[in-house]
Structures are given as C-alpha cells and as structure tokens.
C-alpha cells in the first residue's frame, strides 16, 4: 500500500495541509477523493508522500495525471 496526500483547494496555485490516505493504487485514491469532496467548484489534488503532484481534477471534474 502507498500513502497519498489528498488536498481540496480553491485553485491549483493555492496550498493547504492535505489528508493522508493509504491505497493500493492511484485509482483508489482518486475514487476516495472524489467521493469525499466537500465543496462544489474546488480542485482535488493528489500528491505522493514526498510532495510530488501526481494528479488533479480539471474544470469539468475529470482527473488529469501529471
């Protein structure tokens, strides 16, 4: 299992503390983040434990892998 950091941001340039989540794959982390999204119009970002950005949601809510 890998540890991913999930952040819900106002836009891609903002930053805040993320929530750690352990998942077998990046797809599982994306699913968890999408289900637990709290606000409409925010951007979801998934980073590795070291802080490397792995994926984020686009304007239409689709996931974009970095």
PDB file of N, H, CA, C and O in Angstrom:
ATOM      1  N   UNK A   1       0.834  -1.185   0.000  1.00  0.00           N
ATOM      2  CA  UNK A   1       0.000   0.000   0.000  1.00  0.00           C
ATOM      3  C   UNK A   1       0.880   1.250   0.000  1.00  0.00           C
ATOM      4  O   UNK A   1       1.957   1.284   0.594  1.00  0.00           O
ATOM      5  N   UNK A   2       0.384   2.260  -0.679  1.00  0.00           N
ATOM      6  H   UNK A   2      -0.491   2.234  -1.162  1.00  0.00           H
ATOM      7  CA  UNK A   2       1.095   3.533  -0.743  1.00  0.00           C
ATOM      8  C   UNK A   2       0.298   4.601  -0.012  1.00  0.00           C
ATOM      9  O   UNK A   2      -0.926   4.518   0.089  1.00  0.00           O
ATOM     10  N   UNK A   3       0.996   5.596   0.493  1.00  0.00           N
ATOM     11  H   UNK A   3       1.990   5.663   0.412  1.00  0.00           H
ATOM     12  CA  UNK A   3       0.345   6.713   1.156  1.00  0.00           C
ATOM     13  C   UNK A   3       0.268   7.888   0.195  1.00  0.00           C
ATOM     14  O   UNK A   3       1.284   8.330  -0.342  1.00  0.00           O
ATOM     15  N   UNK A   4      -0.929   8.385  -0.015  1.00  0.00           N
ATOM     16  H   UNK A   4      -1.754   8.026   0.421  1.00  0.00           H
ATOM     17  CA  UNK A   4      -1.169   9.546  -0.862  1.00  0.00           C
ATOM     18  C   UNK A   4      -1.667  10.684   0.015  1.00  0.00           C
ATOM     19  O   UNK A   4      -2.303  10.449   1.042  1.00  0.00           O
ATOM     20  N   UNK A   5      -1.379  11.913  -0.386  1.00  0.00           N
ATOM     21  H   UNK A   5      -0.862  12.104  -1.221  1.00  0.00           H
ATOM     22  CA  UNK A   5      -1.861  13.097   0.310  1.00  0.00           C
ATOM     23  C   UNK A   5      -2.940  13.724  -0.567  1.00  0.00           C
ATOM     24  O   UNK A   5      -2.678  14.085  -1.715  1.00  0.00           O
ATOM     25  N   UNK A   6      -4.148  13.853  -0.031  1.00  0.00           N
ATOM     26  H   UNK A   6      -4.360  13.560   0.901  1.00  0.00           H
ATOM     27  CA  UNK A   6      -5.273  14.401  -0.782  1.00  0.00           C
ATOM     28  C   UNK A   6      -5.570  15.801  -0.272  1.00  0.00           C
ATOM     29  O   UNK A   6      -5.730  16.018   0.929  1.00  0.00           O
ATOM     30  N   UNK A   7      -5.641  16.755  -1.208  1.00  0.00           N
ATOM     31  H   UNK A   7      -5.511  16.579  -2.184  1.00  0.00           H
ATOM     32  CA  UNK A   7      -5.922  18.148  -0.861  1.00  0.00           C
ATOM     33  C   UNK A   7      -7.122  18.637  -1.668  1.00  0.00           C
ATOM     34  O   UNK A   7      -7.271  18.297  -2.842  1.00  0.00           O
ATOM     35  N   UNK A   8      -7.965  19.429  -1.035  1.00  0.00           N
ATOM     36  H   UNK A   8      -7.844  19.704  -0.082  1.00  0.00           H
ATOM     37  CA  UNK A   8      -9.060  20.106  -1.727  1.00  0.00           C
ATOM     38  C   UNK A   8      -8.755  21.598  -1.693  1.00  0.00           C
ATOM     39  O   UNK A   8      -8.739  22.211  -0.625  1.00  0.00           O
ATOM     40  N   UNK A   9      -8.514  22.178  -2.865  1.00  0.00           N
ATOM     41  H   UNK A   9      -8.527  21.680  -3.732  1.00  0.00           H
ATOM     42  CA  UNK A   9      -8.025  23.550  -2.968  1.00  0.00           C
ATOM     43  C   UNK A   9      -9.005  24.430  -3.730  1.00  0.00           C
ATOM     44  O   UNK A   9      -9.842  23.931  -4.483  1.00  0.00           O
ATOM     45  N   UNK A  10      -8.900  25.747  -3.533  1.00  0.00           N
ATOM     46  H   UNK A  10      -8.220  26.152  -2.922  1.00  0.00           H
ATOM     47  CA  UNK A  10      -9.720  26.686  -4.297  1.00  0.00           C
ATOM     48  C   UNK A  10      -9.261  26.748  -5.754  1.00  0.00           C
ATOM     49  O   UNK A  10     -10.083  26.877  -6.662  1.00  0.00           O
ATOM     50  N   UNK A  11      -7.946  26.656  -5.976  1.00  0.00           N
ATOM     51  H   UNK A  11      -7.278  26.551  -5.239  1.00  0.00           H
ATOM     52  CA  UNK A  11      -7.383  26.599  -7.328  1.00  0.00           C
ATOM     53  C   UNK A  11      -6.023  25.915  -7.237  1.00  0.00           C
ATOM     54  O   UNK A  11      -5.545  25.632  -6.138  1.00  0.00           O
ATOM     55  N   UNK A  12      -5.411  25.653  -8.360  1.00  0.00           N
ATOM     56  H   UNK A  12      -5.800  25.883  -9.253  1.00  0.00           H
ATOM     57  CA  UNK A  12      -4.145  24.912  -8.375  1.00  0.00           C
ATOM     58  C   UNK A  12      -2.978  25.686  -7.768  1.00  0.00           C
ATOM     59  O   UNK A  12      -1.991  25.078  -7.355  1.00  0.00           O
ATOM     60  N   UNK A  13      -3.072  27.012  -7.705  1.00  0.00           N
ATOM     61  H   UNK A  13      -3.874  27.506  -8.041  1.00  0.00           H
ATOM     62  CA  UNK A  13      -1.984  27.798  -7.155  1.00  0.00           C
ATOM     63  C   UNK A  13      -2.030  27.890  -5.629  1.00  0.00           C
ATOM     64  O   UNK A  13      -1.022  28.226  -5.005  1.00  0.00           O
ATOM     65  N   UNK A  14      -3.165  27.602  -5.026  1.00  0.00           N
ATOM     66  H   UNK A  14      -3.983  27.329  -5.533  1.00  0.00           H
ATOM     67  CA  UNK A  14      -3.264  27.680  -3.565  1.00  0.00           C
ATOM     68  C   UNK A  14      -2.684  26.414  -2.932  1.00  0.00           C
ATOM     69  O   UNK A  14      -2.437  25.417  -3.610  1.00  0.00           O
ATOM     70  N   UNK A  15      -2.475  26.480  -1.633  1.00  0.00           N
ATOM     71  H   UNK A  15      -2.675  27.290  -1.082  1.00  0.00           H
ATOM     72  CA  UNK A  15      -1.905  25.332  -0.930  1.00  0.00           C
ATOM     73  C   UNK A  15      -2.506  25.254   0.464  1.00  0.00           C
ATOM     74  O   UNK A  15      -2.822  26.275   1.076  1.00  0.00           O
ATOM     75  N   UNK A  16      -2.657  24.055   0.947  1.00  0.00           N
ATOM     76  H   UNK A  16      -2.400  23.226   0.450  1.00  0.00           H
ATOM     77  CA  UNK A  16      -3.128  23.819   2.307  1.00  0.00           C
ATOM     78  C   UNK A  16      -2.686  22.429   2.733  1.00  0.00           C
ATOM     79  O   UNK A  16      -2.196  21.641   1.924  1.00  0.00           O
ATOM     80  N   UNK A  17      -2.865  22.146   3.998  1.00  0.00           N
ATOM     81  H   UNK A  17      -3.263  22.787   4.655  1.00  0.00           H
ATOM     82  CA  UNK A  17      -2.460  20.844   4.513  1.00  0.00           C
ATOM     83  C   UNK A  17      -3.393  19.774   3.964  1.00  0.00           C
ATOM     84  O   UNK A  17      -4.610  19.955   3.918  1.00  0.00           O
ATOM     85  N   UNK A  18      -2.809  18.670   3.552  1.00  0.00           N
ATOM     86  H   UNK A  18      -1.821  18.523   3.589  1.00  0.00           H
ATOM     87  CA  UNK A  18      -3.593  17.586   2.993  1.00  0.00           C
ATOM     88  C   UNK A  18      -3.917  16.513   4.010  1.00  0.00           C
ATOM     89  O   UNK A  18      -3.451  16.537   5.149  1.00  0.00           O
ATOM     90  N   UNK A  19      -4.728  15.574   3.566  1.00  0.00           N
ATOM     91  H   UNK A  19      -5.107  15.554   2.641  1.00  0.00           H
ATOM     92  CA  UNK A  19      -5.154  14.456   4.397  1.00  0.00           C
ATOM     93  C   UNK A  19      -4.502  13.181   3.854  1.00  0.00           C
ATOM     94  O   UNK A  19      -4.689  12.850   2.683  1.00  0.00           O
ATOM     95  N   UNK A  20      -3.745  12.464   4.679  1.00  0.00           N
ATOM     96  H   UNK A  20      -3.593  12.733   5.630  1.00  0.00           H
ATOM     97  CA  UNK A  20      -3.110  11.235   4.187  1.00  0.00           C
ATOM     98  C   UNK A  20      -4.146  10.131   3.984  1.00  0.00           C
ATOM     99  O   UNK A  20      -5.110  10.014   4.741  1.00  0.00           O
ATOM    100  N   UNK A  21      -3.926   9.335   2.958  1.00  0.00           N
ATOM    101  H   UNK A  21      -3.143   9.431   2.343  1.00  0.00           H
ATOM    102  CA  UNK A  21      -4.819   8.216   2.651  1.00  0.00           C
ATOM    103  C   UNK A  21      -3.972   7.083   2.087  1.00  0.00           C
ATOM    104  O   UNK A  21      -3.143   7.306   1.204  1.00  0.00           O
ATOM    105  N   UNK A  22      -4.173   5.877   2.591  1.00  0.00           N
ATOM    106  H   UNK A  22      -4.846   5.696   3.308  1.00  0.00           H
ATOM    107  CA  UNK A  22      -3.436   4.712   2.095  1.00  0.00           C
ATOM    108  C   UNK A  22      -4.309   3.941   1.118  1.00  0.00           C
ATOM    109  O   UNK A  22      -5.466   3.630   1.402  1.00  0.00           O
ATOM    110  N   UNK A  23      -3.733   3.641  -0.029  1.00  0.00           N
ATOM    111  H   UNK A  23      -2.794   3.894  -0.260  1.00  0.00           H
ATOM    112  CA  UNK A  23      -4.446   2.919  -1.072  1.00  0.00           C
ATOM    113  C   UNK A  23      -3.473   2.031  -1.828  1.00  0.00           C
ATOM    114  O   UNK A  23      -2.265   2.268  -1.839  1.00  0.00           O
ATOM    115  N   UNK A  24      -4.019   1.018  -2.452  1.00  0.00           N
ATOM    116  H   UNK A  24      -5.000   0.826  -2.443  1.00  0.00           H
ATOM    117  CA  UNK A  24      -3.205   0.110  -3.255  1.00  0.00           C
ATOM    118  C   UNK A  24      -2.776   0.790  -4.550  1.00  0.00           C
ATOM    119  O   UNK A  24      -1.677   0.545  -5.049  1.00  0.00           O
ATOM    120  N   UNK A  25      -3.640   1.646  -5.094  1.00  0.00           N
ATOM    121  H   UNK A  25      -4.532   1.845  -4.688  1.00  0.00           H
ATOM    122  CA  UNK A  25      -3.334   2.280  -6.373  1.00  0.00           C
ATOM    123  C   UNK A  25      -3.770   3.742  -6.369  1.00  0.00           C
ATOM    124  O   UNK A  25      -4.512   4.184  -5.492  1.00  0.00           O
ATOM    125  N   UNK A  26      -3.297   4.471  -7.358  1.00  0.00           N
ATOM    126  H   UNK A  26      -2.695   4.111  -8.071  1.00  0.00           H
ATOM    127  CA  UNK A  26      -3.687   5.861  -7.540  1.00  0.00           C
ATOM    128  C   UNK A  26      -5.176   5.951  -7.874  1.00  0.00           C
ATOM    129  O   UNK A  26      -5.850   6.893  -7.456  1.00  0.00           O
ATOM    130  N   UNK A  27      -5.681   4.996  -8.611  1.00  0.00           N
ATOM    131  H   UNK A  27      -5.134   4.231  -8.950  1.00  0.00           H
ATOM    132  CA  UNK A  27      -7.108   4.981  -8.957  1.00  0.00           C
ATOM    133  C   UNK A  27      -7.979   4.903  -7.705  1.00  0.00           C
ATOM    134  O   UNK A  27      -9.022   5.553  -7.637  1.00  0.00           O
ATOM    135  N   UNK A  28      -7.568   4.127  -6.732  1.00  0.00           N
ATOM    136  H   UNK A  28      -6.721   3.599  -6.788  1.00  0.00           H
ATOM    137  CA  UNK A  28      -8.311   4.029  -5.475  1.00  0.00           C
ATOM    138  C   UNK A  28      -8.295   5.336  -4.710  1.00  0.00           C
ATOM    139  O   UNK A  28      -9.297   5.711  -4.101  1.00  0.00           O
ATOM    140  N   UNK A  29      -7.168   6.034  -4.733  1.00  0.00           N
ATOM    141  H   UNK A  29      -6.354   5.729  -5.227  1.00  0.00           H
ATOM    142  CA  UNK A  29      -7.063   7.332  -4.067  1.00  0.00           C
ATOM    143  C   UNK A  29      -7.939   8.370  -4.777  1.00  0.00           C
ATOM    144  O   UNK A  29      -8.554   9.211  -4.120  1.00  0.00           O
ATOM    145  N   UNK A  30      -8.001   8.318  -6.100  1.00  0.00           N
ATOM    146  H   UNK A  30      -7.502   7.635  -6.634  1.00  0.00           H
ATOM    147  CA  UNK A  30      -8.857   9.224  -6.857  1.00  0.00           C
ATOM    148  C   UNK A  30     -10.323   9.003  -6.506  1.00  0.00           C
ATOM    149  O   UNK A  30     -11.075   9.959  -6.318  1.00  0.00           O
ATOM    150  N   UNK A  31     -10.721   7.744  -6.421  1.00  0.00           N
ATOM    151  H   UNK A  31     -10.110   6.967  -6.574  1.00  0.00           H
ATOM    152  CA  UNK A  31     -12.106   7.414  -6.091  1.00  0.00           C
ATOM    153  C   UNK A  31     -12.459   7.921  -4.698  1.00  0.00           C
ATOM    154  O   UNK A  31     -13.523   8.509  -4.504  1.00  0.00           O
ATOM    155  N   UNK A  32     -11.585   7.701  -3.738  1.00  0.00           N
ATOM    156  H   UNK A  32     -10.721   7.223  -3.896  1.00  0.00           H
ATOM    157  CA  UNK A  32     -11.813   8.166  -2.370  1.00  0.00           C
ATOM    158  C   UNK A  32     -11.931   9.684  -2.327  1.00  0.00           C
ATOM    159  O   UNK A  32     -12.823  10.218  -1.668  1.00  0.00           O
ATOM    160  N   UNK A  33     -11.043  10.379  -3.022  1.00  0.00           N
ATOM    161  H   UNK A  33     -10.318   9.945  -3.558  1.00  0.00           H
ATOM    162  CA  UNK A  33     -11.054  11.841  -3.031  1.00  0.00           C
ATOM    163  C   UNK A  33     -12.333  12.380  -3.662  1.00  0.00           C
ATOM    164  O   UNK A  33     -12.913  13.342  -3.160  1.00  0.00           O
ATOM    165  N   UNK A  34     -12.768  11.777  -4.740  1.00  0.00           N
ATOM    166  H   UNK A  34     -12.296  10.995  -5.148  1.00  0.00           H
ATOM    167  CA  UNK A  34     -13.977  12.224  -5.430  1.00  0.00           C
ATOM    168  C   UNK A  34     -15.210  12.029  -4.547  1.00  0.00           C
ATOM    169  O   UNK A  34     -16.065  12.912  -4.472  1.00  0.00           O
ATOM    170  N   UNK A  35     -15.303  10.906  -3.895  1.00  0.00           N
ATOM    171  H   UNK A  35     -14.609  10.189  -3.955  1.00  0.00           H
ATOM    172  CA  UNK A  35     -16.457  10.623  -3.034  1.00  0.00           C
ATOM    173  C   UNK A  35     -16.503  11.567  -1.839  1.00  0.00           C
ATOM    174  O   UNK A  35     -17.585  11.976  -1.416  1.00  0.00           O
ATOM    175  N   UNK A  36     -15.353  11.915  -1.295  1.00  0.00           N
ATOM    176  H   UNK A  36     -14.474  11.583  -1.638  1.00  0.00           H
ATOM    177  CA  UNK A  36     -15.288  12.742  -0.085  1.00  0.00           C
ATOM    178  C   UNK A  36     -15.091  14.231  -0.359  1.00  0.00           C
ATOM    179  O   UNK A  36     -14.756  14.983   0.556  1.00  0.00           O
ATOM    180  N   UNK A  37     -15.288  14.663  -1.581  1.00  0.00           N
ATOM    181  H   UNK A  37     -15.559  14.052  -2.325  1.00  0.00           H
ATOM    182  CA  UNK A  37     -15.172  16.088  -1.911  1.00  0.00           C
ATOM    183  C   UNK A  37     -16.274  16.851  -1.178  1.00  0.00           C
ATOM    184  O   UNK A  37     -17.443  16.467  -1.223  1.00  0.00           O
ATOM    185  N   UNK A  38     -15.886  17.940  -0.501  1.00  0.00           N
ATOM    186  H   UNK A  38     -14.937  18.252  -0.465  1.00  0.00           H
ATOM    187  CA  UNK A  38     -16.837  18.657   0.345  1.00  0.00           C
ATOM    188  C   UNK A  38     -17.504  19.844  -0.345  1.00  0.00           C
ATOM    189  O   UNK A  38     -18.666  20.133  -0.062  1.00  0.00           O
ATOM    190  N   UNK A  39     -16.801  20.541  -1.245  1.00  0.00           N
ATOM    191  H   UNK A  39     -15.857  20.305  -1.475  1.00  0.00           H
ATOM    192  CA  UNK A  39     -17.313  21.777  -1.812  1.00  0.00           C
ATOM    193  C   UNK A  39     -17.368  21.718  -3.329  1.00  0.00           C
ATOM    194  O   UNK A  39     -16.523  21.091  -3.968  1.00  0.00           O
ATOM    195  N   UNK A  40     -18.365  22.371  -3.898  1.00  0.00           N
ATOM    196  H   UNK A  40     -19.052  22.881  -3.379  1.00  0.00           H
ATOM    197  CA  UNK A  40     -18.505  22.483  -5.346  1.00  0.00           C
ATOM    198  C   UNK A  40     -17.532  23.544  -5.865  1.00  0.00           C
ATOM    199  O   UNK A  40     -17.371  24.589  -5.235  1.00  0.00           O
ATOM    200  N   UNK A  41     -16.893  23.295  -6.986  1.00  0.00           N
ATOM    201  H   UNK A  41     -17.024  22.446  -7.498  1.00  0.00           H
ATOM    202  CA  UNK A  41     -16.013  24.279  -7.604  1.00  0.00           C
ATOM    203  C   UNK A  41     -14.585  24.274  -7.101  1.00  0.00           C
ATOM    204  O   UNK A  41     -13.797  25.145  -7.471  1.00  0.00           O
ATOM    205  N   UNK A  42     -14.238  23.314  -6.268  1.00  0.00           N
ATOM    206  H   UNK A  42     -14.878  22.607  -5.967  1.00  0.00           H
ATOM    207  CA  UNK A  42     -12.863  23.227  -5.781  1.00  0.00           C
ATOM    208  C   UNK A  42     -12.082  22.219  -6.619  1.00  0.00           C
ATOM    209  O   UNK A  42     -12.661  21.441  -7.379  1.00  0.00           O
ATOM    210  N   UNK A  43     -10.777  22.246  -6.469  1.00  0.00           N
ATOM    211  H   UNK A  43     -10.308  22.877  -5.852  1.00  0.00           H
ATOM    212  CA  UNK A  43      -9.883  21.356  -7.199  1.00  0.00           C
ATOM    213  C   UNK A  43      -9.342  20.309  -6.228  1.00  0.00           C
ATOM    214  O   UNK A  43      -8.902  20.646  -5.129  1.00  0.00           O
ATOM    215  N   UNK A  44      -9.374  19.062  -6.629  1.00  0.00           N
ATOM    216  H   UNK A  44      -9.731  18.789  -7.522  1.00  0.00           H
ATOM    217  CA  UNK A  44      -8.775  17.988  -5.841  1.00  0.00           C
ATOM    218  C   UNK A  44      -7.378  17.713  -6.367  1.00  0.00           C
ATOM    219  O   UNK A  44      -7.170  17.631  -7.578  1.00  0.00           O
ATOM    220  N   UNK A  45      -6.426  17.572  -5.463  1.00  0.00           N
ATOM    221  H   UNK A  45      -6.595  17.639  -4.480  1.00  0.00           H
ATOM    222  CA  UNK A  45      -5.037  17.303  -5.830  1.00  0.00           C
ATOM    223  C   UNK A  45      -4.568  16.090  -5.035  1.00  0.00           C
ATOM    224  O   UNK A  45      -4.814  15.992  -3.832  1.00  0.00           O
ATOM    225  N   UNK A  46      -3.895  15.176  -5.708  1.00  0.00           N
ATOM    226  H   UNK A  46      -3.695  15.255  -6.685  1.00  0.00           H
ATOM    227  CA  UNK A  46      -3.302  14.021  -5.034  1.00  0.00           C
ATOM    228  C   UNK A  46      -1.795  14.101  -5.211  1.00  0.00           C
ATOM    229  O   UNK A  46      -1.282  14.207  -6.326  1.00  0.00           O
ATOM    230  N   UNK A  47      -1.099  14.046  -4.081  1.00  0.00           N
ATOM    231  H   UNK A  47      -1.515  13.959  -3.176  1.00  0.00           H
ATOM    232  CA  UNK A  47       0.359  14.104  -4.076  1.00  0.00           C
ATOM    233  C   UNK A  47       0.923  12.844  -3.436  1.00  0.00           C
ATOM    234  O   UNK A  47       0.244  12.156  -2.674  1.00  0.00           O
ATOM    235  N   UNK A  48       2.168  12.559  -3.760  1.00  0.00           N
ATOM    236  H   UNK A  48       2.719  13.118  -4.380  1.00  0.00           H
ATOM    237  CA  UNK A  48       2.860  11.456  -3.097  1.00  0.00           C
ATOM    238  C   UNK A  48       3.276  11.920  -1.704  1.00  0.00           C
ATOM    239  O   UNK A  48       3.152  13.097  -1.365  1.00  0.00           O
ATOM    240  N   UNK A  49       3.761  10.995  -0.918  1.00  0.00           N
ATOM    241  H   UNK A  49       3.861  10.039  -1.193  1.00  0.00           H
ATOM    242  CA  UNK A  49       4.189  11.318   0.445  1.00  0.00           C
ATOM    243  C   UNK A  49       5.333  12.337   0.447  1.00  0.00           C
ATOM    244  O   UNK A  49       5.483  13.104   1.398  1.00  0.00           O
ATOM    245  N   UNK A  50       6.131  12.340  -0.612  1.00  0.00           N
ATOM    246  H   UNK A  50       6.009  11.717  -1.384  1.00  0.00           H
ATOM    247  CA  UNK A  50       7.264  13.270  -0.709  1.00  0.00           C
ATOM    248  C   UNK A  50       6.858  14.652  -1.223  1.00  0.00           C
ATOM    249  O   UNK A  50       7.688  15.560  -1.265  1.00  0.00           O
ATOM    250  N   UNK A  51       5.583  14.824  -1.618  1.00  0.00           N
ATOM    251  H   UNK A  51       4.909  14.086  -1.584  1.00  0.00           H
ATOM    252  CA  UNK A  51       5.097  16.119  -2.074  1.00  0.00           C
ATOM    253  C   UNK A  51       5.008  16.271  -3.574  1.00  0.00           C
ATOM    254  O   UNK A  51       4.655  17.345  -4.062  1.00  0.00           O
ATOM    255  N   UNK A  52       5.318  15.227  -4.318  1.00  0.00           N
ATOM    256  H   UNK A  52       5.605  14.355  -3.922  1.00  0.00           H
ATOM    257  CA  UNK A  52       5.236  15.281  -5.779  1.00  0.00           C
ATOM    258  C   UNK A  52       3.769  15.187  -6.207  1.00  0.00           C
ATOM    259  O   UNK A  52       3.056  14.274  -5.792  1.00  0.00           O
ATOM    260  N   UNK A  53       3.326  16.127  -7.030  1.00  0.00           N
ATOM    261  H   UNK A  53       3.905  16.869  -7.366  1.00  0.00           H
ATOM    262  CA  UNK A  53       1.940  16.131  -7.502  1.00  0.00           C
ATOM    263  C   UNK A  53       1.754  15.014  -8.525  1.00  0.00           C
ATOM    264  O   UNK A  53       2.499  14.928  -9.501  1.00  0.00           O
ATOM    265  N   UNK A  54       0.753  14.156  -8.298  1.00  0.00           N
ATOM    266  H   UNK A  54       0.148  14.226  -7.505  1.00  0.00           H
ATOM    267  CA  UNK A  54       0.508  13.015  -9.167  1.00  0.00           C
ATOM    268  C   UNK A  54      -0.700  13.211 -10.073  1.00  0.00           C
ATOM    269  O   UNK A  54      -0.675  12.804 -11.234  1.00  0.00           O
ATOM    270  N   UNK A  55      -1.762  13.833  -9.553  1.00  0.00           N
ATOM    271  H   UNK A  55      -1.782  14.164  -8.609  1.00  0.00           H
ATOM    272  CA  UNK A  55      -2.985  14.027 -10.329  1.00  0.00           C
ATOM    273  C   UNK A  55      -3.799  15.154  -9.716  1.00  0.00           C
ATOM    274  O   UNK A  55      -3.660  15.470  -8.534  1.00  0.00           O
ATOM    275  N   UNK A  56      -4.662  15.761 -10.548  1.00  0.00           N
ATOM    276  H   UNK A  56      -4.775  15.505 -11.508  1.00  0.00           H
ATOM    277  CA  UNK A  56      -5.580  16.785 -10.079  1.00  0.00           C
ATOM    278  C   UNK A  56      -6.823  16.769 -10.946  1.00  0.00           C
ATOM    279  O   UNK A  56      -6.819  16.214 -12.044  1.00  0.00           O
ATOM    280  N   UNK A  57      -7.898  17.387 -10.443  1.00  0.00           N
ATOM    281  H   UNK A  57      -7.901  17.839  -9.551  1.00  0.00           H
ATOM    282  CA  UNK A  57      -9.132  17.441 -11.221  1.00  0.00           C
ATOM    283  C   UNK A  57      -9.140  18.685 -12.086  1.00  0.00           C
ATOM    284  O   UNK A  57      -8.670  19.747 -11.677  1.00  0.00           O
ATOM    285  N   UNK A  58      -9.679  18.540 -13.288  1.00  0.00           N
ATOM    286  H   UNK A  58     -10.061  17.678 -13.620  1.00  0.00           H
ATOM    287  CA  UNK A  58      -9.798  19.650 -14.202  1.00  0.00           C
ATOM    288  C   UNK A  58     -11.089  20.424 -13.956  1.00  0.00           C
ATOM    289  O   UNK A  58     -11.793  20.178 -12.977  1.00  0.00           O
ATOM    290  N   UNK A  59     -11.389  21.347 -14.839  1.00  0.00           N
ATOM    291  H   UNK A  59     -10.817  21.547 -15.635  1.00  0.00           H
ATOM    292  CA  UNK A  59     -12.578  22.199 -14.699  1.00  0.00           C
ATOM    293  C   UNK A  59     -13.865  21.391 -14.732  1.00  0.00           C
ATOM    294  O   UNK A  59     -14.832  21.739 -14.054  1.00  0.00           O
ATOM    295  N   UNK A  60     -13.888  20.331 -15.503  1.00  0.00           N
ATOM    296  H   UNK A  60     -13.103  20.048 -16.053  1.00  0.00           H
ATOM    297  CA  UNK A  60     -15.098  19.514 -15.630  1.00  0.00           C
ATOM    298  C   UNK A  60     -15.157  18.384 -14.618  1.00  0.00           C
ATOM    299  O   UNK A  60     -16.086  17.577 -14.644  1.00  0.00           O
ATOM    300  N   UNK A  61     -14.181  18.316 -13.730  1.00  0.00           N
ATOM    301  H   UNK A  61     -13.427  18.971 -13.709  1.00  0.00           H
ATOM    302  CA  UNK A  61     -14.177  17.265 -12.724  1.00  0.00           C
ATOM    303  C   UNK A  61     -13.427  16.014 -13.138  1.00  0.00           C
ATOM    304  O   UNK A  61     -13.344  15.056 -12.370  1.00  0.00           O
ATOM    305  N   UNK A  62     -12.877  16.012 -14.357  1.00  0.00           N
ATOM    306  H   UNK A  62     -12.944  16.791 -14.981  1.00  0.00           H
ATOM    307  CA  UNK A  62     -12.119  14.851 -14.814  1.00  0.00           C
ATOM    308  C   UNK A  62     -10.704  14.879 -14.238  1.00  0.00           C
ATOM    309  O   UNK A  62     -10.147  15.949 -13.989  1.00  0.00           O
ATOM    310  N   UNK A  63     -10.143  13.725 -14.035  1.00  0.00           N
ATOM    311  H   UNK A  63     -10.595  12.856 -14.237  1.00  0.00           H
ATOM    312  CA  UNK A  63      -8.805  13.619 -13.444  1.00  0.00           C
ATOM    313  C   UNK A  63      -7.740  13.767 -14.508  1.00  0.00           C
ATOM    314  O   UNK A  63      -7.852  13.188 -15.588  1.00  0.00           O
ATOM    315  N   UNK A  64      -6.699  14.546 -14.209  1.00  0.00           N
ATOM    316  H   UNK A  64      -6.608  15.017 -13.331  1.00  0.00           H
ATOM    317  CA  UNK A  64      -5.563  14.751 -15.104  1.00  0.00           C
ATOM    318  C   UNK A  64      -4.314  14.252 -14.389  1.00  0.00           C
ATOM    319  O   UNK A  64      -3.961  14.750 -13.320  1.00  0.00           O
ATOM    320  N   UNK A  65      -3.653  13.272 -14.978  1.00  0.00           N
ATOM    321  H   UNK A  65      -3.940  12.867 -15.846  1.00  0.00           H
ATOM    322  CA  UNK A  65      -2.418  12.731 -14.409  1.00  0.00           C
ATOM    323  C   UNK A  65      -1.247  13.615 -14.804  1.00  0.00           C
ATOM    324  O   UNK A  65      -1.161  14.071 -15.944  1.00  0.00           O
ATOM    325  N   UNK A  66      -0.354  13.852 -13.867  1.00  0.00           N
ATOM    326  H   UNK A  66      -0.424  13.481 -12.941  1.00  0.00           H
ATOM    327  CA  UNK A  66       0.809  14.713 -14.131  1.00  0.00           C
ATOM    328  C   UNK A  66       1.975  13.850 -14.549  1.00  0.00           C
ATOM    329  O   UNK A  66       3.059  14.367 -14.821  1.00  0.00           O
TER     330      UNK A  66
END
